[in-house]
Amino acid sequence: MIDFSLSEEQRAVRDWVRTFVERELIPLENEVLRRERAGHTPGLTAEERDGLRALARKSDFWGVETPVEYGGMGLDPITAAIIEIELGRSFVSFRFGGEADNILYHANDEQKKRYLLPTIEGERRSCFAITEPGAGSDAKAIRTRAVRDGDTWVLNGEKTFITGGNEADFAMVFAVTDPTLGANGGVTCFLVDREMGWTSEPIDTMGERRPAALILQDVRVPHENILGEEGQGFALAMQWIGKGRYLLPARALGGCERLLGMAIEYAKTRETFGAPIADRQAIQWMIADSQTEIEALRLLVLHAAWQVSVGRDSRHAQSIAKLFGGVKANEIVDRVMQIHGGMGYTRELPIERWYRDLRLLRIFEGTDEIQRRTIARDLLKGHVTVGATLG
């Protein structure tokens, strides 16, 4: 028997987060839109973000996936996906506090005191720095170099499109330490404090998010700041990238649910030629197609999360979920804008905001093309077989 129902705990978590989003995040949307139209810093202010996190922490909602031993909730991947879906119901970007990048758990005891624990507590902010101007989807092509000089390493290079790079006070920088080995034992991850000398510059995009370009020029990093083992940085990078790819379409799923709800309400109230546009077959088909795709995406996301939770190799399932989610989320927001007509195209409503945000899902953390390559390669090489989803 296959049981598609949520556990009592999962329903309770979902309901709590949904209430939090409806009471705390959605009421902030108009002000966030107003500030962004005025050219101010996008999204929440630091004070708003910290206030919301403090409010959540009072309800013991802290460190969703952080192990209990580090003060977190230690929730399973399926529940984490459910939380992302609910948070996606608002375009206001927000994450509950108490989290740290998964590869920081590879830190030694001293590094954990200096980086992991303060990050979990919200006292420090990190960023993951691997992408370069000439090394995006092809992470093996990174050129940032680290040269040993006694007890320190000298880093030179440039990173680009680094999420959180403008706000971070330390970066996990991936650099080539042995050019002859490259990704096969010649890339190392360094924990690099901003005060060691790297700088960041915001990159303007079509969306409201502003990633960073990181410049490293003769930045000296102590040997003790190597994360994990020297030369094994590429494996750490792939572990970071593959940890929660299914969480990206999960958040998009929540946005699609909200958008479709807006379209349904608008279709029932907007009249043309003496009748609501909801009576028009063209509108009904857009609504029906969107709902069908939302439910298909839900199953893909939760299936990938389930594979993670039971310890299976979930990379194939995560690639399918991200590919389908990116393509269909963009189709759904386009339909919702079409249903709203001219009003959907204005910046008075959040639809165009979502339109720009969701376009990123087809690019970052693995483009559509990379996902297709992964899926096809797995099938062609026999790593997975057609029809073997359930084992």
C-alpha angles and dihedrals in degrees: 000000000000114000114201095178123109121244119252090255093050092051090049092051092046092050093047093051092044090053091047091052093047095046103035112021108032093052088058094055099089092050092046090051091047092052092047092050088053090054096250126140108302124243126001123351117241089252092053093047094049091046092053092047091050089050091052092046090057085064090050090253099142133126098010095196098016112118115258090240088066094048098266134123094249093212121180123254094256092055089045089055091050089053091051091051091054094045088051090064087084125052088217103107110232137154127186113248130245097071133125132183110276094236091059087075086071088067119116120245095271093047091049089057092049101038118006102047096042089049092052089050092050094244093116134035126212137194132200110234116191107108115095135182089262099030116059115126088006097066091172089070096070115139104187105124132212117194122192116238110175110294093350139064123222113219125201127173148077131265123196141196090022111171111226092006094128093056102034121108092197135027135207096227121193114208138169110254097169115030092189091063100034113173090354096076102321103091122085133189117226130193102225122186116214089234088064087075115271118131134202135213125194118243116215114225137177087260129062094254115097114202120192142244111221120208120201115186117171091330110176116216124183115244088237089067094071108121111222115338130341110262095015098091096110092062089051090050092053090048090054094047094047098044100091112358087138089063091068096063088039091064091043088053090059090051091050091052091053093045093050090050089054091050093051093050092046093048091054094051104034111088130198127176091000099307139079113266086235085078091062115099092218090060093043091054092051090051093046094048091048094051091048092052093046092055092046090051091049091057093046092051095046092045090054090047090050091053089053091048094054094044099252124146096265101177094106094048092046092052090052092049094048094046094047092041094051095048097042097042088057091049092048096050089047091054092047090052090049091051090052092048117193093354090059090057094055125089091235089085125050094235096095088045090056089043090061095040096050092051088070091063090073091056117031126076091012124352123237088258093054091050091050090049091051094047094047093044092052090053097042093048093045097244087131131014131218112266096014096110095118095040 
